[in-house]
């Protein structure tokens, strides 16, 4: 039930932001009605679950997301330096690393976090092993250190 209520709240806030109608009672009521219909259909289709709408991760993700955004900024600067360097010091490699997450959702968050960080791309996941392409040795070392892995595991706990 918390997933249904949370989904309805998120959809209504999205509806408010996209419609821009904040002072028209009829339109606000129609927005509530449309959200209720969509949530009812989604619930009947059994697509409202803990992975599709992970309410249980919300408060822990609020700590992880600022850290991830900072890592993305740092990686952007590092990749820009590599690209702008006269000799372009690339040392690409494909490496494997084991994710310590307990669920498929946790592994997906970890893999997507790696891919969001410039200079690294998750190529695939099989049996908890992630295949990662790194643009530089520093990017590969960053993945091997496991900071991101530990932080994603903490989000999942």
C-alpha positions in Angstrom: 0.0 0.0 0.0 2.8 2.5 0.7 4.0 2.0 -2.9 0.5 2.9 -4.2 0.2 6.0 -2.1 3.8 7.1 -2.9 3.2 6.6 -6.6 0.0 8.6 -6.5 1.8 11.4 -4.7 4.7 11.5 -7.2 2.3 11.4 -10.2 0.2 14.2 -8.8 3.2 16.4 -8.2 4.4 15.6 -11.7 0.9 16.5 -13.0 1.0 19.8 -11.1 4.5 20.7 -12.4 3.6 19.8 -16.0 0.1 21.4 -16.1 0.9 24.6 -14.2 -2.7 24.8 -13.0 -2.5 25.6 -9.3 -5.6 27.8 -8.7 -8.3 26.1 -10.8 -10.4 23.8 -8.5 -12.0 21.9 -11.4 -8.7 21.2 -13.1 -7.0 20.2 -9.9 -9.9 17.8 -9.2 -9.5 16.3 -12.7 -5.8 15.9 -12.1 -6.6 14.0 -8.9 -9.1 11.9 -10.9 -6.6 11.1 -13.7 -3.9 10.2 -11.2 -6.3 7.9 -9.4 -7.3 6.2 -12.6 -3.6 5.7 -13.6 -2.7 4.3 -10.2 -5.7 2.0 -10.2 -4.8 0.6 -13.6 -1.1 0.2 -12.6 -2.2 -1.6 -9.5 -4.5 -3.9 -11.4 -1.7 -4.6 -13.8 0.5 -5.5 -10.8 3.3 -3.1 -11.9 3.4 -1.2 -8.6 6.1 -3.0 -6.7 9.3 -2.4 -4.6 11.5 -2.4 -7.6 9.4 -0.3 -10.0 8.8 2.3 -7.3 11.4 1.8 -4.5 9.9 3.8 -1.6 12.1 1.8 0.8 15.2 3.4 -0.6 14.0 7.0 -0.6 15.6 8.3 2.6 19.0 6.5 2.1 19.1 7.6 -1.5 19.0 11.2 -0.4 22.5 10.7 1.1 23.8 8.8 -1.9 22.6 11.1 -4.7 24.6 14.2 -3.6 27.8 12.0 -3.4 27.1 10.5 -6.8 26.5 14.0 -8.3 29.9 15.1 -6.9 31.6 12.0 -8.3 30.0 12.7 -11.7 31.4 16.3 -11.6 34.9 15.1 -10.6 34.8 12.5 -13.4 33.7 15.0 -16.0 36.7 17.2 -15.1 39.0 14.2 -15.3 37.7 13.1 -18.7 37.8 16.7 -20.0 41.5 16.8 -19.0 42.2 13.6 -20.8 40.4 14.8 -24.0 42.1 18.2 -23.9 45.6 16.8 -23.2 47.8 17.1 -26.3 48.7 13.3 -26.2 45.3 12.1 -24.9 46.7 9.7 -22.3 44.2 6.9 -22.6 44.8 3.5 -21.0 41.5 1.8 -21.7 40.7 -1.5 -20.1 37.9 -3.9 -19.4 37.7 -5.1 -15.9 35.4 -7.2 -13.7 34.3 -6.3 -10.2 31.9 -8.0 -7.9 28.9 -6.1 -6.6 28.1 -6.6 -2.9 24.4 -5.7 -3.4 21.8 -8.3 -2.3 19.2 -7.6 -4.9 18.9 -7.1 -8.6 17.7 -3.5 -7.9 20.9 -2.8 -5.9 23.0 -4.2 -8.7 21.2 -2.2 -11.3 21.7 1.0 -9.2 25.4 0.2 -8.9 25.8 -0.6 -12.6 23.9 2.6 -13.6 26.0 4.7 -11.2 29.2 3.4 -12.8 27.8 4.2 -16.2 26.7 7.7 -15.1 30.2 8.4 -14.0 32.2 9.7 -17.1 35.1 7.5 -18.1 33.4 4.2 -17.1 30.7 2.1 -18.6 29.1 -1.1 -17.3 29.1 -3.5 -20.2 27.1 -6.3 -18.4 26.2 -8.1 -15.3 26.3 -11.8 -14.7 26.0 -13.6 -11.4 26.9 -10.5 -9.5 30.0 -9.8 -11.6 30.0 -6.5 -13.4 32.1 -6.1 -16.6 33.3 -2.5 -16.7 35.1 -0.5 -19.4 37.3 2.2 -18.1 38.8 5.0 -20.2 41.8 5.6 -17.9 43.8 3.7 -15.2 42.4 6.2 -12.6 38.8 5.4 -13.6 39.6 1.7 -13.2 41.2 2.2 -9.9 38.2 4.2 -8.7 35.9 1.3 -9.5 38.3 -1.2 -7.9 38.5 0.8 -4.7 34.9 0.0 -4.1 33.7 3.3 -2.6 30.6 3.4 -4.9 29.9 -0.3 -4.2 29.9 0.3 -0.5 27.7 3.3 -0.8 25.1 1.6 -3.0 25.1 -1.4 -0.6 24.4 1.1 2.2 21.5 2.5 0.3 20.1 -1.0 -0.1 20.4 -1.9 3.6 
